[in-house]
Amino acid sequence: MTYLTILMKALPYKAQKELIDFAEFLKARYYNKKKTQKLKFDWAGGLEKYKDKFEPVELQHKISEWWGINNVSR
């Protein structure tokens, strides 16, 4: 038996459940992390061709129209 098993068996049932819950929390915290990707800025400058046609706020509303977003206040 491992030391952890011996400790666990010495605890009351409710404390054993808490210990198991805590161990599962730690496992999730340290082993279920998704690798994060760096942000890509390949979209930067994509609206450059519209800068002379629209003011910034107008462009913002136009983008909302293109995306199908209807709840933009004007």
C-alpha positions in Angstrom: 0.0 0.0 0.0 1.1 3.5 -0.8 1.4 6.2 1.9 -1.5 8.0 0.3 -3.7 4.9 0.5 -2.9 4.4 4.2 -3.7 8.1 4.9 -7.0 7.8 3.0 -8.1 4.6 4.8 -7.5 6.4 8.1 -9.9 9.1 7.2 -13.7 9.0 7.7 -15.8 8.2 4.6 -16.8 11.9 4.1 -13.2 13.0 4.2 -12.2 10.2 1.8 -14.7 11.6 -0.7 -13.3 15.1 -0.3 -9.8 13.8 -0.8 -10.9 12.0 -4.0 -12.6 15.2 -5.2 -9.6 17.3 -4.5 -7.3 14.8 -6.3 -9.6 14.9 -9.3 -9.5 18.7 -9.2 -5.7 18.7 -9.1 -5.5 16.2 -12.0 -7.8 18.3 -14.1 -5.8 21.4 -13.2 -2.4 20.0 -14.2 -3.2 17.5 -16.9 -6.2 18.7 -18.9 -4.8 22.0 -19.9 -5.2 22.8 -23.6 -2.2 24.2 -25.4 -2.9 27.8 -26.2 -2.1 29.1 -29.6 -0.6 32.4 -30.2 -2.9 35.0 -31.7 -2.6 35.5 -35.4 -2.9 38.9 -36.9 -3.0 37.9 -40.5 -6.3 39.7 -40.7 -4.7 43.1 -39.9 -5.2 45.6 -42.6 -7.9 43.6 -44.3 -10.2 46.5 -44.4 -7.6 49.0 -45.7 -9.5 49.4 -49.0 -12.5 50.8 -47.1 -10.7 53.5 -45.1 -11.5 56.2 -47.7 -15.1 55.2 -48.2 -16.3 55.0 -44.6 -15.7 56.8 -41.3 -14.6 54.4 -38.5 -18.1 54.2 -36.9 -19.8 53.8 -40.3 -17.3 51.0 -41.1 -18.1 49.3 -37.8 -21.8 49.3 -38.7 -21.1 48.1 -42.2 -19.0 45.2 -40.7 -22.0 44.3 -38.4 -24.2 44.2 -41.5 -21.8 41.9 -43.3 -21.7 39.6 -40.3 -25.4 39.7 -39.9 -25.4 41.3 -36.5 -28.6 43.3 -36.0 -28.3 44.7 -32.5 -25.8 47.5 -33.1 -27.0 50.8 -31.8 -26.8 53.8 -34.2 
